[in-house]
Amino acid sequence: MSDTILAIDIGSTKICAIIAEINEGNIQIQGHGISKSQGIKKGAITNIELASKSIKKAIADAKRISGSNITSATVSISNAYAKSLNSTGIVNIPHKDISIKEITRVMQTALYNANVPNEYEVIHVLPYNFRVDDQDYIEDPYGMNASRMEVDVNIIMTQKSNLSNLKKAVRSAGVEIDGIVLSGYASAIATMDEDEKELGVTVIDLGGQTSNLVVHTGNSIRYNDFLGVGSNHITNDLSMALHTPLQIAEGVKIRHGNLIETSNEVIELPVIGDEENRNGVSLEIVHSVIFSRVEEALMILAKSLEKSALKEQIGAGVILTGGMTKLKGIRELAQSIFSSMPVRIAYPREIDGLFDELKDPAFSTVVGLLLYKAGEHTQYEINFQQKLMHSKDMYTDDLDDIRIKNTVEEVSKQEVKKEKQKSSEDLEPIRFDDLPDIGKENSNPFKKLTNWAKQLF
């Protein structure tokens, strides 16, 4: 059975909406829409009305192309809004076999133990380590035999006011929110391969006004951080250093942005407020301005990675994605800053019907939202609706009157016993006259009645 979904990446420079069909985990994109962000700065909504208009435009374009009239969406929430804390849950297993019920219980216990502040709302509870009895780092505890189970979780939460503003902006655009995913988490889903998940990896999404960092080890996101610097800051720096309009500075960044080679070539640029006069600017200055800003951002992110205390667990290195990765030479610069760690630039994973326009690192987050809805989330994650997400068949948990250890033969015996009881209840009621005499002394009808009552009770 197919399911239509709408994914919306609410970024600081662009809003991207994609409508797709999911059929047994396979995604087929039906339509998309992209609009320029308004009312959003550094990942935070600063004007609900303007943000809503931008979101509405992107959704309208996607609906027009796909022919769908979907009314609910999964949206990204910026790492700027998110805070994390770790917690642990422990439960005893009464029946000795671990079912979804027990996994739900241990996850809810970990969430309860976390003491989440009242003004915050949980959006992800991500398990990164299960312990069964004394055995550590269990990948999947489902079906195992144990007397006790523990779990370590990373809880990602956001202030209720921020979430409320996001919901208002999306609702004003004509759709309800049925899923919320941290943007860095979505980017990681779209860019990581299985080996990187296994070995541990850092995913850095370098966007327009923000940069997100997440560390994935132990089958889930363990750490996330946010930096309010993106490629738009390079444009602002160039505009100020070269005394040229922002639009011209953006063009210079795209055309001449190079972090490896420098040139003495001089280019003519208009002056802010005076379009008739032009200034001659050396590309060496352009290179210096861009290099300084990108180096500073990457160095701050490298310090954040050190602060996570998880660097030793990252075997697969660093993945760079996002629009800023189109700067020539950024991988080499990152390689020199994240020393002794391999660095690669990642494009979002290929999906059926993915438009050429979307095959770009800038669209990793929105593709990650689609994959999240298709089931590529962390196993046993609790989402923002407080539901446990898993891929296990639930039929065994619905048999309340069958013990887990019962065999098929025992179950069938129980059924036969029930049938016998039912058939005996359907027999005609016993008549007083049909009762047999129990000895001569019981021939008296009152004694006969007494003995009959004794037999019954």
ZIWOZI-V833147 format. One record per backbone hydrogen bond with DSSP energy under -0.5 kcal/mol. NH is the residue of the N-H (numbers start at 1). CO is the residue of the C=O. E is the energy in kcal/mol with one decimal. If there is no record, write none. Layout:
# ZIWOZI-V833147
NH;CO;E + NH;CO;E
This chain:
# ZIWOZI-V833147
3;22;-2.1 + 5;20;-2.9 + 7;18;-2.7 + 8;74;-2.6 + 9;16;-2.9 + 10;8;-0.7 + 11;9;-1.1 + 11;14;-1.7 + 15;35;-3.0 + 16;9;-1.9 + 17;33;-2.9 + 18;7;-2.5 + 19;31;-2.9 + 20;5;-2.3 + 21;28;-2.9 + 22;3;-3.0 + 23;21;-0.5 + 23;26;-2.6 + 24;1;-0.6 + 26;23;-1.7 + 28;21;-2.5 + 29;352;-2.6 + 30;19;-3.0 + 31;19;-1.8 + 33;17;-2.6 + 35;15;-2.4 + 37;13;-1.5 + 41;44;-2.7 + 44;41;-2.2 + 46;39;-2.9 + 47;39;-1.8 + 51;47;-2.6 + 52;48;-2.5 + 53;49;-1.8 + 54;50;-2.0 + 55;51;-2.4 + 56;52;-2.8 + 57;53;-2.1 + 58;54;-1.9 + 59;55;-2.4 + 60;56;-2.7 + 61;57;-2.1 + 62;58;-1.9 + 63;59;-2.7 + 64;60;-2.3 + 65;61;-2.0 + 66;62;-2.2 + 67;63;-2.6 + 68;63;-0.5 + 73;176;-2.5 + 74;6;-2.9 + 75;73;-0.5 + 75;179;-2.7 + 76;8;-1.8 + 77;181;-2.1 + 81;78;-1.6 + 82;78;-0.5 + 82;79;-0.5 + 83;157;-2.6 + 85;155;-1.8 + 87;153;-1.9 + 89;151;-2.2 + 91;149;-2.5 + 93;147;-2.2 + 94;92;-0.7 + 96;93;-0.9 + 98;144;-2.7 + 99;97;-0.6 + 103;99;-2.0 + 104;100;-2.9 + 105;101;-2.1 + 106;102;-2.4 + 107;103;-2.1 + 108;104;-2.6 + 109;105;-2.0 + 110;106;-1.9 + 111;107;-2.0 + 112;108;-2.5 + 113;109;-2.4 + 114;110;-0.6 + 114;111;-0.8 + 115;112;-0.9 + 120;117;-1.7 + 121;158;-3.4 + 123;156;-2.8 + 124;156;-1.9 + 125;382;-1.9 + 126;154;-2.6 + 127;125;-0.6 + 128;152;-2.6 + 129;152;-1.2 + 130;138;-0.7 + 131;150;-2.8 + 132;135;-2.0 + 133;131;-0.6 + 133;148;-2.4 + 135;132;-2.5 + 136;134;-0.5 + 138;130;-2.6 + 139;137;-0.5 + 143;98;-3.1 + 144;141;-2.2 + 146;96;-3.2 + 146;144;-0.5 + 149;91;-2.6 + 150;131;-3.0 + 151;89;-2.1 + 152;129;-2.4 + 153;87;-2.7 + 154;126;-2.7 + 155;85;-3.2 + 155;153;-0.6 + 156;124;-2.7 + 156;154;-0.6 + 157;83;-3.0 + 157;155;-0.5 + 158;121;-2.6 + 159;81;-0.6 + 160;119;-3.0 + 163;159;-2.1 + 164;160;-2.5 + 165;161;-2.1 + 166;162;-2.1 + 167;163;-2.6 + 168;164;-2.4 + 169;165;-2.2 + 170;166;-2.2 + 171;167;-3.0 + 172;168;-2.4 + 173;169;-0.6 + 173;170;-0.6 + 174;171;-1.9 + 175;170;-1.5 + 176;71;-2.8 + 178;73;-2.8 + 178;176;-0.6 + 179;73;-1.1 + 181;75;-2.4 + 183;77;-2.5 + 186;182;-2.3 + 187;183;-2.4 + 188;184;-1.8 + 189;185;-2.1 + 190;186;-1.9 + 191;187;-1.1 + 191;188;-0.5 + 192;188;-2.4 + 197;193;-2.0 + 198;194;-2.2 + 199;195;-2.6 + 200;196;-1.9 + 201;216;-2.2 + 202;317;-2.3 + 203;214;-2.7 + 204;202;-0.5 + 204;319;-3.1 + 205;203;-0.5 + 205;212;-2.4 + 206;204;-0.7 + 206;321;-3.2 + 207;205;-1.0 + 207;210;-2.4 + 211;227;-2.7 + 212;205;-2.3 + 213;225;-2.4 + 214;203;-2.2 + 215;223;-2.6 + 216;201;-3.2 + 216;214;-0.5 + 217;215;-0.6 + 217;220;-1.7 + 219;197;-0.6 + 220;217;-1.1 + 222;215;-3.2 + 223;215;-1.2 + 225;213;-2.8 + 227;211;-2.5 + 229;227;-1.7 + 231;207;-2.5 + 232;208;-3.4 + 233;208;-0.5 + 233;230;-1.2 + 234;230;-0.7 + 235;231;-1.5 + 236;232;-2.3 + 237;233;-2.5 + 238;234;-2.6 + 239;235;-2.5 + 240;236;-2.2 + 241;237;-2.8 + 242;238;-2.6 + 243;239;-0.7 + 244;239;-1.4 + 249;245;-2.5 + 250;246;-2.4 + 251;247;-1.6 + 252;248;-2.3 + 253;249;-2.3 + 254;250;-2.2 + 255;251;-2.7 + 256;252;-3.0 + 257;253;-1.4 + 258;256;-0.5 + 259;328;-3.1 + 267;281;-3.2 + 269;279;-2.8 + 271;274;-1.2 + 271;277;-1.3 + 272;243;-1.8 + 274;271;-2.2 + 279;269;-3.3 + 281;267;-3.2 + 281;279;-0.5 + 283;265;-2.9 + 285;282;-1.0 + 286;282;-1.3 + 287;283;-2.6 + 288;284;-2.1 + 289;285;-2.5 + 290;286;-2.2 + 291;287;-2.8 + 292;288;-2.2 + 293;289;-1.8 + 294;290;-2.4 + 295;291;-2.6 + 296;292;-2.1 + 297;293;-2.1 + 298;294;-2.5 + 299;295;-2.2 + 300;296;-2.0 + 301;297;-2.1 + 302;298;-2.1 + 303;299;-1.9 + 304;300;-1.9 + 305;301;-2.0 + 306;302;-1.8 + 307;303;-2.2 + 308;304;-1.3 + 309;306;-1.3 + 310;305;-0.7 + 313;310;-1.6 + 314;311;-1.4 + 315;199;-1.9 + 315;313;-1.0 + 316;200;-2.8 + 318;342;-3.1 + 319;202;-3.2 + 320;344;-3.1 + 321;204;-2.6 + 322;361;-0.8 + 324;206;-2.2 + 325;322;-1.4 + 326;323;-1.6 + 327;324;-1.9 + 328;257;-1.0 + 330;327;-1.6 + 333;329;-1.9 + 334;330;-2.6 + 335;331;-2.4 + 336;332;-1.5 + 337;333;-1.4 + 338;334;-3.4 + 339;337;-1.6 + 341;338;-1.5 + 344;318;-2.1 + 346;320;-2.9 + 349;190;-1.4 + 352;27;-0.7 + 354;351;-2.2 + 358;355;-1.6 + 359;355;-0.6 + 359;356;-1.1 + 360;358;-2.2 + 363;360;-2.4 + 364;361;-1.3 + 367;363;-1.7 + 368;364;-2.2 + 369;365;-1.7 + 370;366;-1.4 + 371;367;-2.1 + 372;368;-2.3 + 373;369;-2.0 + 374;370;-1.4 + 375;372;-1.5 + 376;371;-2.4 + 380;389;-1.7 + 381;378;-1.5 + 381;389;-0.8 + 382;125;-2.0 + 383;381;-0.6 + 383;387;-2.1 + 386;383;-2.1 + 389;381;-3.4 + 389;387;-0.5 + 390;388;-0.5 + 397;394;-1.4 + 398;394;-0.6 + 398;395;-1.1 + 399;396;-0.7 + 400;398;-1.7 + 402;399;-1.4 + 403;401;-0.6 + 406;403;-1.6 + 411;407;-2.0 + 412;408;-2.2 + 413;409;-2.0 + 414;410;-2.1 + 415;411;-2.0 + 416;412;-2.2 + 417;413;-2.5 + 418;414;-2.1 + 419;415;-2.1 + 420;416;-2.2 + 421;417;-2.2 + 422;418;-2.2 + 423;419;-2.6 + 424;420;-2.3 + 425;421;-1.6 + 426;422;-1.0 + 427;424;-0.9 + 434;431;-0.8 + 435;432;-1.3 + 439;437;-0.8 + 442;439;-0.9 + 443;440;-1.9 + 448;444;-2.7 + 449;445;-2.1 + 450;446;-2.0 + 451;447;-2.9 + 452;448;-2.0 + 453;449;-2.2 + 454;450;-2.2 + 455;451;-2.3 + 456;452;-2.0 + 457;453;-2.2
